[in-house]
């Protein structure tokens, strides 16, 4: 299942049961987490170096 947000595909790959939730719900959760500052960008090593 291809989505416009590659994070959704990665989430489905990590836990296929989340396909039962649907991409719209996951998109809403990602948007809320991003707005709350819970999602960071870059690799783990880049975040540690910051």
C-alpha positions, 0 to 999 in steps of 0.5 A, a space after each residue: 500500500 503506497 501512501 503520500 507520506 512515507 512514514 505511513 509505509 514505514 509504520 505499516 512495515 513495522 507493524 502490519 496490524 496497524 493497517 486495520 487502523 487506516 492511513 487517515 488515522 495514522 496521518 492525523 496522529 502524525 500531524 498531532 505528534 509533529 505539532 506537539 514537537 514529538 517528532 524530530 527530523 534527522 538520524 539518531 546520530 544527528 540528533 545526538 550530535 545536536 
